[in-house]
Amino acid sequence: MALRGNTALRSTRRTLCALALTAAAALVAVQSSLAQSPPTAAGPCDKPVRPASQMEIEHCDTPDRVIEKAANTVPTKGQLAWQQREVTAFTHFGMNTFTNREWGSGTEDEKLFDVSGPSRIDVDQWMRAYKAAGAEQVMLTAKHHDGFVLYPSRYTPHSVLASPGRPDVVGAYVKAARKAGLKVGIYLSPSDGAELPHAWHAQWVEEIRKKQQEGKPLSLPERVALEDGDQAPRGLGRFGNGSAVTERTIPTLVPGDDRTAAVRSGRLPTFRVQADDYDAYYLNQVYELFTQYGPIDELWLDGANPWTDSGITQKYNVAQWFRVIHRLSPDTVVFAGPQGARWVGNENGIARESEWSVTPSTADPWTVMAGGLPNDSTDPDIGSRAKLLAPSTEYLQWYPAEADVSLRPGWFHHPGERPKTPAQLMDRYEKSVGRNASLLLNVPPAKDGRIAAEDVASLTAFGTAVRETYGKDLRAAGPGPWTFDRIGLAEDIRHGQRVERFAVQARIAGVWTEIARGTTIGHRRILALPGPGPVTADAVRVTVREARGRTYTQPVTLHLGGPSPGRGGR
């Protein structure tokens, strides 16, 4: 194991393994002449490969054994359920909805968030719109980068507790979702503008003013900070403040805490952690969300930090975060977490033609955010054999893609913007769900607390088109011939993802003809035939031409798309 962690040395591991095997062969002759040698313990590369959601690459692993490990990397119970849900509706709603911003500053007055009176939120209407689009899970921004919290947290003054009516938006959202039969996700931004240190922030604003006077361009966070002038961040200055890491207890009970008896009796769990001020704050909020609003099916950790380029950041102890989250809820899928879900690499809702759920990691995924991918998530190749066999690969894990896109140009609702058409949404569906990814479709409610009528119309037409096209298999109607223009393929991912290359043939007028080909399949693959029109055939077959092991493919399904739903081409 001396080679582990040293990339230069690890690049020679397979050569060393070959030399070791040669040396072992030479030793056989010597050993055969010895009397009754005692048995030796099996080495790490002599053990059989068992299915697991995470695999460590050993120094003695041959290329074939690495691929065998990839073939046996499988989803966790939570991941399997998550991938079967396919479409999640994302709800960006918060302070930015009321200030007409995309990124807030963290200095906004809590009273600006006013959902009392005429602006009372209609969460049931949100859920009806999401279900009409075919969503099976919903996810709310409980805290965006500006740091405003949509539930009455004990740990910050910058929450709905200081807003008119003191509304528990998270509570209302979760209740409405469950009543509608939808699973629940929560977005909790690690970055937090409200927690920027006050002295640093004041100096930064002065630097921005000077930069503006000099005619230099300003970034979006700088423009927003300048708009808010000399207002101080509304939190307690914990983000990137250089505070000491000390032993702390989660939850950190506050004066008059209503959980005191439950914590002391053991009915609520406690955790001893090593944390600075901000990590303790973040973990306390995680604890509140899971123990007050759980079960939480997905927790979304956004990697964005608007203030990095301005010279301040916060080093997160993510290994500790992951341990606490896992203890609180083992089946929760953590976006950017170990054996969770990963960003597809763009915000267009489009997955790769070759989208692998098994990915390599340059470090233990339990110690890093974003899975330890060797390159950025935007890399066009994430899980090929070449990536798995790269010298930097330390681990393999099941790490499926989530493809995010907003219905409108912005993530928050802005008057004057228009939603995507049903046809555009169908295109995103086929290029995300149809390429082994989950579709995360953002649908932002407006300032009046409702999803706009034009948005609901687009979502409803989109959901109807998906159900009419993919809700039935033409072959279920009886023997062929069938007329179709789309083919559905799938692997039984309980056994992993293994198909690397395949071809589809149809028997047309008695002749087998190739009509489609591709690389990965995974949970689901949709192949739209190139045309010019549909195909009529009395039999269809799939040939797997390359795979990482025995394949477990599901029956082929045939579909016929109707007229383009709404305006807008694909």
C-alpha positions as CSV (number, residue, x, y, z in Angstrom):
1,M,0.0,0.0,0.0
2,A,3.0,2.3,-0.1
3,L,2.0,3.5,-3.6
4,R,-1.4,4.9,-2.5
5,G,-1.8,8.6,-2.8
6,N,1.2,9.1,-5.0
7,T,0.0,9.6,-8.6
8,A,3.5,9.3,-10.2
9,L,4.1,6.0,-8.5
10,R,0.6,4.8,-9.0
11,S,1.0,5.1,-12.8
12,T,3.4,2.2,-12.6
13,R,1.2,0.0,-10.5
14,R,0.0,-2.3,-13.3
15,T,3.6,-2.8,-14.5
16,L,4.6,-3.7,-11.0
17,C,1.7,-6.1,-10.8
18,A,2.9,-7.9,-13.9
19,L,6.4,-8.1,-12.5
20,A,5.0,-9.4,-9.3
21,L,3.1,-12.1,-11.1
22,T,6.3,-13.1,-13.0
23,A,8.2,-13.3,-9.7
24,A,5.4,-15.3,-8.2
25,A,5.6,-17.9,-11.0
26,A,9.3,-18.3,-10.4
27,L,8.7,-18.9,-6.7
28,V,6.3,-21.8,-7.5
29,A,9.2,-24.0,-8.5
30,V,11.0,-23.2,-5.2
31,Q,7.9,-23.7,-3.1
32,S,7.1,-27.0,-4.6
33,S,10.4,-28.4,-3.3
34,L,9.7,-27.3,0.2
35,A,7.9,-29.5,2.7
36,Q,4.5,-28.5,3.9
37,S,4.6,-24.6,3.7
38,P,2.2,-22.9,6.0
39,P,-0.8,-21.3,4.2
40,T,-0.5,-17.6,3.3
41,A,-3.3,-15.0,3.7
42,A,-5.0,-13.8,0.5
43,G,-3.9,-10.4,-0.8
44,P,-6.3,-7.6,-1.6
45,C,-6.3,-8.6,-5.3
46,D,-6.9,-12.3,-4.6
47,K,-10.4,-11.7,-3.1
48,P,-13.5,-12.0,-5.2
49,V,-15.1,-8.7,-6.3
50,R,-18.4,-8.2,-4.5
51,P,-21.1,-5.7,-5.5
52,A,-20.8,-2.4,-3.6
53,S,-21.6,1.3,-4.1
54,Q,-18.0,2.3,-3.6
55,M,-14.8,0.4,-4.6
56,E,-11.2,1.1,-3.7
57,I,-8.6,0.6,-6.4
58,E,-5.7,-1.4,-5.0
59,H,-2.1,-1.1,-6.1
60,C,-2.2,-4.6,-7.4
61,D,-5.4,-4.3,-9.5
62,T,-5.0,-5.2,-13.1
63,P,-6.9,-3.4,-15.8
64,D,-9.3,-6.3,-16.1
65,R,-9.9,-6.3,-12.3
66,V,-10.6,-2.5,-12.3
67,I,-13.2,-3.0,-15.1
68,E,-14.7,-5.9,-13.1
69,K,-15.0,-3.6,-10.1
70,A,-16.7,-1.0,-12.3
71,A,-19.1,-3.6,-13.5
72,N,-20.0,-4.5,-9.9
73,T,-20.4,-1.0,-8.6
74,V,-24.1,-0.6,-7.9
75,P,-26.5,2.0,-6.5
76,T,-27.4,2.3,-2.8
77,K,-31.0,1.7,-1.8
78,G,-31.5,5.5,-1.7
79,Q,-29.9,6.0,-5.1
80,L,-32.0,3.3,-6.8
81,A,-35.2,4.9,-5.6
82,W,-33.9,8.4,-6.6
83,Q,-33.1,7.3,-10.2
84,Q,-36.6,5.7,-10.5
85,R,-38.2,9.1,-9.8
86,E,-36.6,10.6,-13.0
87,V,-38.1,14.1,-12.7
88,T,-37.7,16.5,-9.8
89,A,-39.4,20.0,-9.7
90,F,-37.0,22.6,-8.3
91,T,-38.5,25.6,-6.4
92,H,-36.3,28.7,-6.3
93,F,-38.2,30.9,-4.0
94,G,-36.9,33.3,-1.4
95,M,-35.6,36.8,-0.8
96,N,-34.5,37.1,-4.5
97,T,-38.1,36.6,-5.5
98,F,-39.0,39.9,-3.8
99,T,-35.9,41.9,-4.8
100,N,-36.0,40.7,-8.4
101,R,-32.4,39.3,-8.2
102,E,-30.7,36.1,-9.1
103,W,-28.0,36.4,-6.4
104,G,-28.7,38.4,-3.2
105,S,-26.1,40.2,-1.0
106,G,-27.1,38.9,2.4
107,T,-27.8,42.5,3.6
108,E,-31.5,42.6,2.6
109,D,-34.1,43.5,5.2
110,E,-36.1,40.4,6.3
111,K,-39.3,42.5,6.0
112,L,-38.9,42.5,2.2
113,F,-39.9,38.9,2.2
114,D,-43.6,39.4,2.7
115,V,-46.0,36.5,2.0
116,S,-48.7,37.8,4.2
117,G,-52.0,39.3,2.9
118,P,-52.3,39.4,-0.9
119,S,-48.9,37.6,-1.4
120,R,-49.8,34.6,0.7
121,I,-48.1,31.6,-0.9
122,D,-50.3,28.8,-2.5
123,V,-48.1,25.8,-2.0
124,D,-50.9,23.4,-3.1
125,Q,-51.0,25.2,-6.4
126,W,-47.3,24.6,-6.8
127,M,-47.7,20.9,-6.2
128,R,-50.6,20.6,-8.7
129,A,-48.4,22.3,-11.4
130,Y,-45.4,20.0,-10.5
131,K,-47.5,16.9,-10.7
132,A,-49.0,18.0,-14.0
133,A,-45.4,18.1,-15.4
134,G,-44.8,14.5,-14.2
135,A,-42.6,15.3,-11.3
136,E,-42.3,12.7,-8.6
137,Q,-40.1,14.7,-6.2
138,V,-39.9,18.4,-5.4
139,M,-37.0,20.5,-3.9
140,L,-37.1,23.9,-2.2
141,T,-34.3,26.4,-1.7
142,A,-34.5,26.6,2.1
143,K,-31.5,28.9,2.0
144,H,-29.9,30.4,-1.1
145,H,-26.5,32.1,-1.3
146,D,-27.8,35.3,0.3
147,G,-28.4,33.3,3.5
148,F,-32.0,34.1,4.1
149,V,-33.7,31.1,5.7
150,L,-37.2,30.0,4.8
151,Y,-38.0,28.3,8.1
152,P,-37.8,29.6,11.7
153,S,-34.2,28.6,12.5
154,R,-32.8,29.0,16.0
155,Y,-29.3,29.9,14.7
156,T,-29.7,33.1,12.6
157,P,-31.5,36.4,12.8
158,H,-31.9,36.4,9.0
159,S,-34.9,34.2,8.6
160,V,-38.7,34.2,8.2
161,L,-38.9,34.8,12.0
162,A,-38.2,38.4,11.2
163,S,-40.6,38.6,8.2
164,P,-44.2,39.7,8.3
165,G,-46.4,36.8,9.6
166,R,-43.3,34.7,10.5
167,P,-44.2,32.1,7.8
168,D,-42.6,28.6,8.0
169,V,-42.3,28.2,4.2
170,V,-40.3,24.9,4.4
171,G,-43.0,23.4,6.7
172,A,-45.8,24.4,4.4
173,Y,-44.0,23.2,1.4
174,V,-43.1,19.8,2.9
175,K,-46.7,19.3,4.1
176,A,-48.2,20.1,0.7
177,A,-45.7,17.9,-1.1
178,R,-46.5,14.9,1.1
179,K,-50.2,15.5,0.7
180,A,-49.7,15.4,-3.0
181,G,-47.7,12.1,-2.8
182,L,-44.4,13.7,-3.8
183,K,-40.9,13.0,-2.3
184,V,-39.1,16.0,-0.8
185,G,-35.7,17.5,-1.4
186,I,-34.1,20.5,0.3
187,Y,-31.5,22.9,-1.1
188,L,-29.3,24.4,1.6
189,S,-26.6,26.6,0.2
190,P,-23.2,26.2,1.9
191,S,-22.2,29.7,0.8
192,D,-23.9,32.4,2.9
193,G,-23.8,36.2,2.2
194,A,-25.6,37.0,5.4
195,E,-22.7,35.5,7.4
196,L,-19.9,37.5,5.7
197,P,-17.7,39.2,8.4
198,H,-18.9,42.7,8.9
199,A,-15.5,44.5,8.9
200,W,-14.4,42.6,5.8
201,H,-17.7,43.4,4.1
202,A,-17.4,47.2,4.8
203,Q,-13.9,47.3,3.4
204,W,-14.9,45.2,0.4
205,V,-17.7,47.7,-0.5
206,E,-15.2,50.6,-0.4
207,E,-13.0,48.6,-2.8
208,I,-15.9,48.1,-5.1
209,R,-16.6,51.8,-5.1
210,K,-13.0,52.6,-6.0
211,K,-13.2,49.9,-8.8
212,Q,-16.3,51.5,-10.2
213,Q,-14.8,55.0,-10.1
214,E,-11.8,53.7,-12.1
215,G,-14.2,52.4,-14.8
216,K,-13.5,48.7,-14.2
217,P,-16.2,46.1,-14.8
218,L,-18.0,44.7,-11.7
219,S,-19.0,41.1,-11.1
220,L,-22.6,40.3,-10.3
221,P,-21.8,39.9,-6.5
222,E,-20.0,43.3,-6.6
223,R,-22.9,45.0,-8.4
224,V,-25.4,43.7,-5.9
225,A,-23.2,44.7,-2.9
226,L,-22.9,48.2,-4.3
227,E,-26.7,48.5,-4.8
228,D,-27.1,47.8,-1.1
229,G,-24.5,50.4,-0.2
230,D,-23.4,50.5,3.4
231,Q,-25.9,47.9,4.8
232,A,-24.1,45.2,6.8
233,P,-24.7,41.5,6.4
234,R,-27.7,40.5,8.5
235,G,-26.1,37.4,10.1
236,L,-23.4,37.0,12.8
237,G,-20.2,37.1,10.6
238,R,-19.4,33.4,10.7
239,F,-18.5,32.7,7.1
240,G,-14.7,32.7,6.5
241,N,-14.0,34.5,9.8
242,G,-11.0,32.4,10.7
243,S,-12.5,31.1,13.9
244,A,-10.9,28.3,15.8
245,V,-11.9,24.6,15.2
246,T,-13.0,23.3,18.6
247,E,-15.1,20.5,19.9
248,R,-18.8,21.3,19.7
249,T,-22.1,19.6,20.2
250,I,-24.8,19.3,17.5
251,P,-27.5,20.3,18.2
252,T,-26.2,23.3,20.0
253,L,-29.0,24.1,22.4
254,V,-30.1,27.7,22.7
255,P,-31.8,29.4,25.7
256,G,-35.4,28.2,26.0
257,D,-34.7,25.4,23.4
258,D,-37.9,23.3,23.0
259,R,-35.7,20.2,22.2
260,T,-33.8,20.2,25.5
261,A,-35.7,17.3,27.1
262,A,-35.6,15.2,24.0
263,V,-31.9,15.7,23.5
264,R,-31.1,14.9,27.2
265,S,-33.2,11.8,27.2
266,G,-31.7,10.5,24.0
267,R,-34.9,10.7,22.0
268,L,-33.0,13.1,19.7
269,P,-29.4,12.2,18.7
270,T,-26.4,14.3,19.5
271,F,-23.0,14.6,17.7
272,R,-19.6,15.7,19.0
273,V,-17.9,17.4,16.2
274,Q,-14.7,19.4,15.5
275,A,-15.9,22.6,13.9
276,D,-15.3,26.3,13.5
277,D,-18.1,28.9,13.8
278,Y,-19.6,28.4,10.4
279,D,-19.4,24.7,10.2
280,A,-21.2,24.5,13.5
281,Y,-23.9,26.9,12.2
282,Y,-24.3,24.8,9.0
283,L,-24.5,21.5,10.8
284,N,-27.0,22.9,13.3
285,Q,-29.2,23.9,10.3
286,V,-28.8,20.5,8.7
287,Y,-29.9,19.0,12.1
288,E,-33.0,21.2,12.2
289,L,-34.1,20.3,8.7
290,F,-33.7,16.5,9.1
291,T,-35.2,16.3,12.6
292,Q,-38.1,18.7,12.0
293,Y,-39.0,18.2,8.4
294,G,-37.7,14.7,7.5
295,P,-37.6,12.3,5.9
296,I,-35.6,14.3,3.3
297,D,-35.0,12.3,0.1
298,E,-32.4,14.6,-1.4
299,L,-30.2,17.2,0.1
300,W,-28.7,19.6,-2.4
301,L,-25.2,21.1,-1.7
302,D,-24.5,23.8,-4.2
303,G,-20.8,24.3,-4.8
304,A,-21.0,28.0,-5.9
305,N,-19.3,30.7,-3.8
306,P,-20.0,34.2,-5.1
307,W,-17.2,35.8,-3.0
308,T,-14.3,33.5,-3.7
309,D,-12.8,36.0,-6.3
310,S,-13.2,38.8,-3.7
311,G,-10.8,37.1,-1.3
312,I,-13.0,35.4,1.2
313,T,-14.0,31.7,1.5
314,Q,-14.9,29.1,4.0
315,K,-13.2,25.8,4.3
316,Y,-15.9,23.2,4.8
317,N,-15.3,20.0,6.8
318,V,-17.3,18.0,4.3
319,A,-16.2,14.7,5.7
320,Q,-17.9,15.6,9.0
321,W,-21.0,16.9,7.2
322,F,-21.4,13.6,5.3
323,R,-21.0,11.6,8.5
324,V,-23.6,13.6,10.3
325,I,-26.1,13.5,7.4
326,H,-25.6,9.8,7.0
327,R,-26.3,9.2,10.7
328,L,-29.4,11.3,10.5
329,S,-30.7,9.8,7.3
330,P,-28.8,6.9,5.7
331,D,-30.9,6.8,2.5
332,T,-30.9,10.5,1.7
333,V,-29.2,11.2,-1.7
334,V,-26.8,14.1,-1.2
335,F,-26.1,16.1,-4.3
336,A,-22.3,16.5,-4.5
337,G,-22.0,13.9,-1.7
338,P,-20.6,10.4,-1.6
339,Q,-22.8,7.9,-3.4
340,G,-25.2,10.7,-4.0
341,A,-25.8,12.5,-7.3
342,R,-23.6,14.7,-9.4
343,W,-24.0,17.8,-11.6
344,V,-24.4,16.8,-15.2
345,G,-22.0,19.7,-16.2
346,N,-24.3,22.3,-17.6
347,E,-27.5,24.1,-16.7
348,N,-29.3,23.3,-20.0
349,G,-30.8,20.0,-18.8
350,I,-28.8,18.0,-21.3
351,A,-26.8,14.8,-20.5
352,R,-24.0,13.3,-22.4
353,E,-24.5,10.8,-25.2
354,S,-22.4,8.5,-23.1
355,E,-23.5,9.0,-19.5
356,W,-22.0,6.7,-16.9
357,S,-23.4,6.3,-13.4
358,V,-20.1,4.7,-12.3
359,T,-17.3,7.3,-12.0
360,P,-13.7,7.4,-10.9
361,S,-12.5,9.5,-7.9
362,T,-9.1,10.8,-7.1
363,A,-9.9,10.7,-3.4
364,D,-12.2,8.9,-1.0
365,P,-15.6,10.3,-2.0
366,W,-16.5,10.6,1.7
367,T,-13.8,13.3,2.2
368,V,-14.5,15.7,-0.8
369,M,-17.4,17.5,-2.4
370,A,-18.4,16.7,-6.0
371,G,-17.2,13.2,-5.9
372,G,-13.5,13.7,-6.4
373,L,-13.9,13.6,-10.2
374,P,-10.4,13.8,-11.9
375,N,-11.6,16.7,-14.0
376,D,-14.5,19.2,-13.7
377,S,-18.0,17.9,-14.0
378,T,-18.1,19.6,-17.5
379,D,-15.6,17.0,-18.8
380,P,-17.2,15.4,-21.9
381,D,-15.9,12.0,-20.7
382,I,-16.5,11.1,-17.1
383,G,-16.7,7.3,-16.9
384,S,-15.1,5.6,-19.9
385,R,-12.6,2.8,-19.5
386,A,-9.8,5.3,-20.1
387,K,-11.0,7.4,-17.2
388,L,-11.4,4.4,-14.9
389,L,-7.9,3.1,-15.7
390,A,-6.2,6.5,-15.3
391,P,-3.3,6.5,-12.8
392,S,-5.1,9.1,-10.7
393,T,-8.1,6.8,-10.0
394,E,-8.2,5.9,-6.3
395,Y,-11.9,4.9,-6.0
396,L,-15.0,4.0,-8.1
397,Q,-18.5,4.9,-6.9
398,W,-22.0,4.9,-8.1
399,Y,-22.6,8.6,-8.9
400,P,-25.5,9.3,-11.3
401,A,-26.0,12.6,-13.1
402,E,-28.7,15.2,-12.3
403,A,-29.4,17.5,-15.2
404,D,-30.7,20.9,-14.0
405,V,-32.5,23.5,-16.1
406,S,-34.9,26.3,-15.4
407,L,-38.3,26.7,-17.0
408,R,-37.6,30.4,-17.3
409,P,-34.3,32.2,-18.2
410,G,-33.6,32.9,-14.6
411,W,-33.7,30.6,-11.6
412,F,-35.9,33.0,-9.6
413,H,-39.1,34.4,-11.1
414,H,-38.7,37.8,-12.9
415,P,-41.6,39.6,-14.5
416,G,-41.3,39.8,-18.2
417,E,-39.5,36.5,-18.7
418,R,-41.3,33.7,-20.6
419,P,-41.3,30.0,-19.9
420,K,-39.9,27.3,-22.2
421,T,-42.4,25.7,-24.6
422,P,-43.7,22.2,-24.1
423,A,-41.6,21.1,-27.1
424,Q,-38.5,22.5,-25.6
425,L,-39.2,20.7,-22.3
426,M,-39.8,17.4,-24.2
427,D,-36.4,17.9,-25.8
428,R,-34.8,18.3,-22.4
429,Y,-36.6,15.3,-21.1
430,E,-35.4,13.0,-23.9
431,K,-31.8,14.4,-23.5
432,S,-31.7,13.9,-19.7
433,V,-34.0,11.1,-18.6
434,G,-33.5,9.6,-22.0
435,R,-29.7,9.6,-21.5
436,N,-29.4,8.0,-18.0
437,A,-29.8,11.2,-16.0
438,S,-32.4,12.7,-13.7
439,L,-34.2,15.9,-14.9
440,L,-34.2,18.7,-12.3
441,L,-36.6,21.2,-13.7
442,N,-36.8,24.5,-11.9
443,V,-40.2,26.2,-11.8
444,P,-40.0,29.4,-9.8
445,P,-43.2,30.8,-8.2
446,A,-43.9,34.5,-8.6
447,K,-43.9,37.3,-6.0
448,D,-47.7,36.8,-5.6
449,G,-47.1,33.3,-4.2
450,R,-48.3,31.4,-7.2
451,I,-46.8,29.8,-10.3
452,A,-47.7,31.9,-13.3
453,A,-50.5,30.7,-15.6
454,E,-48.4,30.5,-18.7
455,D,-45.9,28.3,-16.8
456,V,-48.6,26.0,-15.6
457,A,-49.9,25.7,-19.2
458,S,-46.5,24.8,-20.5
459,L,-45.8,22.3,-17.7
460,T,-49.2,20.6,-18.2
461,A,-48.8,20.2,-22.0
462,F,-45.3,18.9,-21.5
463,G,-46.5,16.3,-18.9
464,T,-49.3,15.2,-21.1
465,A,-47.0,14.7,-24.1
466,V,-44.6,12.6,-22.0
467,R,-47.4,10.4,-20.7
468,E,-48.9,10.0,-24.2
469,T,-45.6,9.1,-25.8
470,Y,-43.8,7.1,-23.1
471,G,-46.6,6.0,-20.8
472,K,-47.3,3.0,-23.0
473,D,-45.4,0.5,-25.0
474,L,-46.8,0.0,-28.5
475,R,-46.0,-3.7,-28.3
476,A,-48.4,-4.1,-25.4
477,A,-51.3,-3.8,-27.8
478,G,-50.4,-7.1,-29.4
479,P,-48.4,-8.7,-32.2
480,G,-46.8,-6.4,-34.8
481,P,-46.2,-4.8,-37.1
482,W,-45.8,-1.6,-35.1
483,T,-45.2,1.9,-36.3
484,F,-42.8,3.8,-34.1
485,D,-40.2,6.6,-34.1
486,R,-38.7,6.2,-30.6
487,I,-37.1,3.2,-28.8
488,G,-36.8,2.7,-25.1
489,L,-33.9,0.7,-23.6
490,A,-32.9,0.1,-20.0
491,E,-30.5,-1.9,-17.8
492,D,-31.5,-3.4,-14.5
493,I,-29.2,-1.1,-12.6
494,R,-29.5,-3.2,-9.4
495,H,-26.7,-5.2,-11.1
496,G,-24.8,-2.0,-12.1
497,Q,-24.3,-0.3,-15.5
498,R,-22.4,-2.4,-18.0
499,V,-23.4,-1.8,-21.6
500,E,-20.7,0.1,-23.5
501,R,-21.9,-0.2,-27.1
502,F,-25.1,-1.5,-28.7
503,A,-27.1,-1.6,-32.0
504,V,-30.8,-1.8,-32.6
505,Q,-32.2,-3.7,-35.6
506,A,-35.8,-3.9,-36.9
507,R,-37.3,-6.5,-39.2
508,I,-38.8,-4.3,-42.0
509,A,-40.6,-6.2,-44.8
510,G,-38.8,-9.4,-43.8
511,V,-35.3,-7.8,-43.7
512,W,-33.3,-7.1,-40.6
513,T,-32.1,-3.4,-40.8
514,E,-30.0,-1.4,-38.3
515,I,-32.1,1.6,-37.2
516,A,-30.1,2.9,-34.3
517,R,-26.9,2.5,-32.3
518,G,-25.4,3.9,-29.2
519,T,-23.0,3.6,-26.3
520,T,-24.4,3.7,-22.7
521,I,-27.8,2.7,-21.6
522,G,-28.0,2.8,-17.8
523,H,-31.3,3.3,-16.0
524,R,-33.0,4.5,-19.2
525,R,-32.1,5.3,-22.8
526,I,-34.4,6.9,-25.3
527,L,-33.5,6.7,-29.0
528,A,-35.3,9.1,-31.3
529,L,-35.0,7.7,-34.8
530,P,-33.5,10.0,-37.4
531,G,-36.4,9.8,-39.8
532,P,-37.5,11.1,-42.2
533,G,-40.5,9.3,-40.8
534,P,-41.5,6.5,-38.4
535,V,-40.5,2.9,-38.9
536,T,-42.9,0.0,-39.4
537,A,-41.5,-3.4,-38.3
538,D,-42.8,-6.7,-37.0
539,A,-39.8,-7.4,-34.8
540,V,-37.0,-5.4,-33.0
541,R,-33.8,-6.7,-31.4
542,V,-30.9,-5.2,-29.5
543,T,-27.3,-6.5,-29.9
544,V,-24.8,-5.6,-27.2
545,R,-21.5,-5.2,-28.9
546,E,-19.3,-4.3,-26.0
547,A,-19.9,-4.5,-22.2
548,R,-18.0,-4.6,-18.9
549,G,-19.5,-8.0,-17.9
550,R,-22.7,-9.9,-18.1
551,T,-25.5,-7.6,-19.1
552,Y,-29.0,-7.3,-17.5
553,T,-31.1,-5.4,-20.1
554,Q,-34.8,-4.8,-19.8
555,P,-37.3,-5.5,-22.6
556,V,-37.3,-3.0,-25.5
557,T,-40.2,-0.6,-25.6
558,L,-41.5,1.1,-28.8
559,H,-43.1,4.6,-28.9
560,L,-44.6,7.0,-31.3
561,G,-44.3,10.7,-30.7
562,G,-47.4,12.8,-31.4
563,P,-47.5,16.3,-32.9
564,S,-45.0,18.6,-31.4
565,P,-46.5,19.8,-28.0
566,G,-46.9,23.5,-28.3
567,R,-44.7,25.8,-30.4
568,G,-40.9,25.7,-30.5
569,G,-38.7,23.3,-32.3
570,R,-36.4,20.7,-30.9
